Amino acid sequence: MGGRLRFFLPFWESLTSDVFILDAIQGVKIDFTSEVEQNFVPKQISCSRDVKLKIDSTIDKFICTGIIEEVNHCLVNI
């Protein structure tokens, strides 16, 4: 499962003292110079009911385990 490496930091510290690796294990933070925007509206994709149920189930599982998080969509005019 994604994001679990940080729970094993003591093990990683026993393997290496490399600051870059240990920082990455704890979670990489990206400093953006400006707010990140999605400047397009995704196209609607059609698929069978079975595929949609599998996709929805996977998304729900990812949300419950904290791999992804739900956000609100909004359009911002600059």
N, C-alpha and C positions, 0 to 999 in steps of 0.2 A: 504494500500500500504506500502511496506517495506521502512524503512528509514525515516518515517514521525514523529517518536516519538520526535526527536530533536526539532521539531517546537512547541512542547507543553511543553517545559522545564519549563516555569513559573508555569504551572498547577502542574507539578510533584514536583516542589520546594515547592508548598503549601501543598503537601501531605506528603513529607518526607525530612529530612535533611541528609539521608544516602548517603555518598559520593560515595559508590560503585554503588548504584542505579542511582544516578544523572549522574555519569560518563558513565554508560551503556546507559542511555537515549540519551546522546550526541554522542554515537558511540563508540563501543569497538575497540580498536586498539590492534593488536597482534604483539608483537615484536618477530620475528623469529631470531634464531641464525645463520641461513644461508638462502640464497635465495631458495625459494620454487620452486621445479621442478616437472613436470609431466614426469616420465621416461618411459612411455609407449604410444603407439599410439592406440587411441580408435578404437574398431572394428566398421565396417560399419553395421548399423542396417537397415533392410528393413521393410517398412510399406506401407500401401495403400496411394494413392494420397491424399485422404481426410484427413487422419491422418497427412501426411506431411504438408498439407496446414494449419491445425490447429496448429501444432508445430511451423511452421514458423511464423504464425500470433502471437502466444503467445510470441515467442522470440522477434519479432519486437516491441510488446507492452512493454515488459520488458526493452528493450534497450531505447525506447522513454521515459519511465518513470524513467529511471536511476536505476532500480533495478539491472540490470546487465550491463556490458559494453563489447564491442567487443574487442578482443585482437588478435594479430597475432600469429599463430602457428609457432614454429620453433624448430628444433631439435638441441640440444647442446651436443657435445661430451666432456666428461670430461676426 
